[in-house]
Amino acid sequence: MNPKKTYILGIETSCDETAAAVVCNGKQICSSVVASQTKLHEKYGGVVPEIASRAHVENILPIVTEAISQAGIAPEQIDAVAIANQPGLSIALMVGVTAAKTLSFAWGKPLIAVNHIHAHLQSALLEAESIELPAVALIVSGGHTNLYDAESALDLRLLGKTIDDAAGEAFDKVATILGLPYPGGPNIEKIAKEGDPKAIRFPRSLMEKGNLDFSFSGLKTAVLYHCQGQDMKGENRVETMSRAEIADIAASFQAAVIEVLVKKTQRAAKKINAKSVLMGGGVACNGALRDAMEQMCKKEHLSLMIAPKKYCTDNAAMVASLAYYKYKAGQFADLALEPKATSD
């Protein structure tokens, strides 16, 4: 007897991607459609909330329609509508939340609220057959750098978080300092391949024993001082640097971030006697980070599950996948649901 198919429509508008997806039984991705706004924000060197919101308004209906069409199902076959309602840009979240509530009401389907950060963890499990517990989960993105003790998709205990800049935010800011295009992460990774990661010993913050929080603000400032001098009199040394010098800075900065991420994950794994490590979020696309995490896990005899690169950045498949488990647990939201800029 074939198990009942449960189709979840997921919607994601927490920052600058308008995304919708249909996922069956939490694993089978029937469709995943994303409208990126990178070109809209490129000239500003970062996401402009008002521009992001307007783009979401324009894109949300076509993206949802396309996701349902690609899935090859009718709206009445959808069992629930899921929305990432936190954390993120309030003005951007509002578009997705409004759309999801409207569809839920119009179709008479349950509404499921999903934490965007927790959904990134689910992206690491999309292609996994099974997971050995307990597991440490590292979510590393533009807005968040968090470590969790993950007992299940719905049972996460926060172990550590960033106290200032998230890793992805630091990548974007350092890219701006170095005169590299937006988005910063991929461009730093690209030029770092030409540089020496040991050329400059940038600081590694909050590395005292037992600490599982993150801080990348000091590292960003160290790069700024290196490029513009300790007196900050406006001298921009980057303009006179060779490509090789910029590559060395990028490689050394990237190495500092990766060392902290990997060592903190290793420390957290030992603390909870983990058997597995999960990693998701936009920065998890970084090849050097993926390699370093793999080497650490091999050394510590830990199984490693990293989100496929196509699901590292914001998407709705991860939202719909996590929502399936909330659906099974009867964890529904009502139509009074509101967006939240910060996470519960």
C-alpha positions in Angstrom: 0.0 0.0 0.0 1.5 3.3 -1.1 1.7 6.0 1.7 -0.5 9.0 1.3 1.2 11.8 -0.5 1.3 15.1 1.4 2.0 18.2 -0.7 3.2 21.3 1.0 3.5 24.7 -0.8 6.4 26.6 0.7 6.9 30.4 0.3 10.1 32.4 1.2 10.5 36.2 1.1 12.7 36.8 4.2 15.4 38.9 2.3 16.0 39.3 -1.4 14.8 36.1 -3.0 11.2 35.5 -3.9 10.8 31.7 -3.7 8.1 29.1 -3.8 8.3 25.3 -3.9 6.1 22.2 -3.7 7.5 19.3 -1.7 5.9 15.9 -1.2 6.3 14.0 2.1 9.1 16.3 3.2 11.7 14.9 0.7 10.5 14.8 -2.8 11.0 18.2 -4.3 8.3 18.6 -7.0 9.3 22.2 -7.8 11.6 24.9 -6.6 11.4 28.4 -8.1 13.5 31.4 -7.1 13.5 34.9 -8.4 16.8 36.5 -7.3 17.2 40.2 -6.8 21.0 40.4 -6.9 21.1 42.7 -9.9 18.7 45.1 -8.2 20.9 45.5 -5.1 24.3 45.2 -6.7 24.9 48.9 -7.2 24.1 49.6 -3.5 26.5 46.9 -2.3 23.8 45.3 -0.1 20.1 44.6 0.2 17.8 47.7 0.2 14.7 46.6 2.1 12.3 48.9 0.2 13.5 47.7 -3.1 13.4 44.1 -1.9 9.8 44.5 -0.8 8.6 46.0 -4.1 10.3 43.2 -6.0 8.6 40.6 -3.8 5.2 42.2 -4.5 5.8 42.0 -8.3 7.2 38.4 -8.2 5.2 36.6 -5.6 2.1 35.6 -7.7 4.1 34.5 -10.8 6.6 32.6 -8.7 3.9 30.7 -6.7 1.9 30.0 -9.9 5.1 28.7 -11.6 5.9 26.4 -8.6 2.5 24.8 -8.7 2.6 24.4 -12.4 6.0 22.8 -12.4 4.9 20.4 -9.7 2.2 19.2 -12.0 -0.6 19.3 -9.4 -3.8 21.4 -8.9 -4.1 23.8 -6.0 -6.7 21.6 -4.4 -4.1 18.8 -4.0 -2.0 21.0 -1.8 -2.4 19.9 1.9 -0.9 23.0 3.6 0.7 26.4 2.9 4.0 27.1 4.6 5.7 30.5 5.1 9.0 31.5 6.6 7.7 34.3 8.9 10.9 34.9 10.9 13.6 36.1 11.0 14.3 38.6 8.2 13.4 42.0 6.9 10.0 42.8 8.2 9.0 44.7 5.1 10.0 41.7 2.9 8.5 39.0 5.2 5.2 40.9 5.2 4.7 40.1 1.5 5.2 36.4 1.9 3.1 36.2 5.0 0.2 38.1 3.4 0.4 35.8 0.3 0.5 32.6 2.4 -2.4 33.7 4.6 -4.5 34.7 1.6 -3.9 31.3 -0.1 -4.5 29.4 3.1 -7.9 31.2 3.6 -8.9 31.0 -0.1 -8.1 27.3 -0.4 -9.2 26.3 3.1 -5.8 24.7 3.8 -3.8 24.8 7.1 -1.2 27.5 7.5 2.3 26.6 8.8 4.8 29.1 10.2 8.5 28.2 9.7 11.6 29.7 11.2 13.9 30.6 8.3 17.0 29.6 10.2 15.6 26.2 11.1 14.7 25.7 7.5 18.3 26.2 6.4 19.1 23.2 8.7 16.4 21.2 6.9 18.2 21.9 3.6 21.1 19.8 4.7 18.7 16.9 5.2 16.8 17.1 1.8 19.0 14.4 0.2 19.9 12.5 3.3 18.6 9.0 3.7 19.1 9.0 7.5 20.9 10.8 10.2 22.9 9.6 13.2 21.9 11.4 16.4 22.8 13.5 18.3 23.9 16.0 15.7 25.5 19.5 15.7 24.0 21.9 13.1 25.8 24.9 11.8 23.7 27.5 10.1 26.0 30.1 8.5 24.5 32.8 6.3 24.4 36.5 5.6 22.3 37.3 8.6 23.0 34.4 11.0 25.7 32.2 12.3 24.2 29.7 14.8 25.1 26.3 16.3 22.4 23.9 17.4 22.1 20.6 19.2 19.7 18.9 16.7 17.6 16.0 18.1 15.2 16.1 15.2 13.8 18.5 12.6 11.5 20.1 15.3 13.8 19.7 18.3 16.7 22.2 18.1 18.6 23.7 21.1 20.7 26.8 20.5 24.3 26.3 21.5 25.9 29.4 20.2 25.2 32.4 17.9 26.9 35.5 16.6 27.0 38.5 18.9 27.6 41.0 16.1 28.3 40.4 12.4 27.3 37.1 10.9 29.9 35.3 8.8 28.1 36.2 5.5 27.7 39.8 6.5 31.5 39.9 7.2 32.2 38.5 3.8 30.0 41.2 2.2 31.6 44.0 4.2 35.2 42.9 3.5 34.4 42.5 -0.2 33.3 46.2 -0.1 36.6 47.2 1.6 38.5 45.3 -1.1 36.5 46.9 -3.9 35.0 43.5 -5.0 31.5 43.3 -6.5 28.4 42.3 -4.6 27.6 39.7 -3.5 30.8 39.5 -1.5 31.0 35.9 -0.5 31.4 34.3 -4.0 33.8 37.1 -5.1 36.0 36.7 -2.1 36.1 33.0 -2.6 37.0 33.4 -6.2 39.9 35.7 -5.7 41.1 33.9 -2.5 42.0 30.9 -4.7 44.8 33.1 -6.1 46.1 34.1 -2.6 48.1 32.8 0.3 45.8 32.1 3.3 48.8 32.4 5.6 50.0 35.8 4.2 48.3 37.8 7.0 47.4 36.5 10.5 44.0 38.1 11.1 42.4 37.7 14.6 40.2 34.8 15.6 37.6 36.0 18.1 36.0 34.3 21.0 38.2 31.3 20.8 38.5 30.7 24.6 37.7 27.2 25.8 34.0 26.4 26.1 32.8 29.4 24.1 30.4 28.6 21.3 29.4 32.1 20.3 30.7 33.9 17.2 32.1 37.4 16.6 33.3 38.6 13.2 33.2 42.4 13.7 36.7 42.5 15.0 38.0 40.5 12.0 36.3 42.9 9.6 37.8 45.9 11.4 41.3 44.2 11.3 40.9 44.0 7.5 39.8 47.6 7.3 42.9 48.8 9.3 45.2 46.6 7.2 43.8 48.3 4.1 43.4 51.9 5.3 45.8 52.2 8.2 45.3 52.3 11.9 44.7 56.1 11.9 41.8 55.8 9.3 42.7 59.1 7.7 40.9 58.2 4.6 43.9 56.7 2.8 42.6 53.8 0.6 45.6 51.6 0.0 43.4 49.1 -1.9 43.5 51.4 -4.9 47.2 51.0 -5.2 47.4 47.3 -4.3 48.1 44.6 -6.9 45.6 41.8 -7.6 48.0 39.5 -5.8 48.0 41.6 -2.6 44.2 41.7 -2.6 44.1 38.0 -3.2 46.3 37.5 -0.1 44.0 39.6 2.0 40.9 37.8 0.8 42.5 34.4 1.3 43.7 35.3 4.8 40.4 36.7 5.8 38.5 33.7 4.5 40.9 31.4 6.3 40.2 33.2 9.6 36.5 32.8 9.2 36.7 29.2 8.3 39.0 28.3 11.2 36.6 29.8 13.7 33.5 28.1 12.1 35.2 24.7 12.0 36.8 24.8 15.5 33.5 26.0 17.1 31.6 23.2 15.3 34.2 20.7 16.5 34.0 22.0 20.0 30.2 21.8 20.0 30.3 18.2 18.7 32.5 17.2 21.5 30.3 18.9 24.1 27.2 17.0 23.1 29.0 13.8 22.0 27.6 14.3 18.5 27.7 11.6 15.8 26.9 13.9 12.9 27.4 17.4 11.7 24.9 19.3 9.6 25.7 22.5 7.7 23.4 24.9 5.7 23.0 28.6 4.8 24.4 30.7 2.1 28.0 30.6 3.3 27.9 26.8 3.2 28.3 27.2 -0.6 32.0 28.2 0.1 34.2 25.4 -1.2 37.0 26.0 1.2 34.6 25.8 4.1 33.1 22.6 2.8 36.5 21.0 2.4 37.7 22.1 5.9 34.5 20.9 7.6 34.9 17.5 5.8 38.5 17.2 6.9 37.5 17.9 10.5 34.7 15.4 10.5 36.9 12.7 9.1 39.4 13.4 11.8 36.7 13.2 14.5 34.9 10.3 12.9 31.7 12.3 12.4 29.3 11.9 9.5 28.8 15.1 7.6 25.7 16.4 5.8 26.0 19.7 3.9 23.1 21.3 2.0 23.5 20.9 -1.8 24.8 24.2 -3.1 21.5 24.9 -5.0 19.7 24.8 -1.6 22.3 26.7 0.5 21.0 30.1 -0.4 17.4 31.1 0.4 14.8 28.9 -1.2 11.3 27.6 -0.5 12.0 23.9 -0.8 13.7 24.0 2.7 10.6 25.8 4.0 8.2 23.2 2.6 10.3 20.3 3.7 10.5 21.5 7.4 6.7 22.3 7.3 5.9 18.7 6.4 7.2 17.6 9.9 5.2 20.4 11.5 2.2 19.3 9.5 2.6 15.7 10.8 2.9 17.1 14.4 -0.2 19.3 14.0 1.7 22.5 14.5 -0.4 25.0 12.6 -0.6 28.8 12.7 -3.8 30.9 12.5 -4.6 33.8 10.2 -3.4 36.3 12.8 0.2 35.2 12.0 2.6 38.2 11.7 6.2 38.5 10.4 9.0 38.8 13.0 12.3 40.5 12.2 14.0 38.5 14.9 13.9 34.8 15.7 12.0 33.3 18.7 
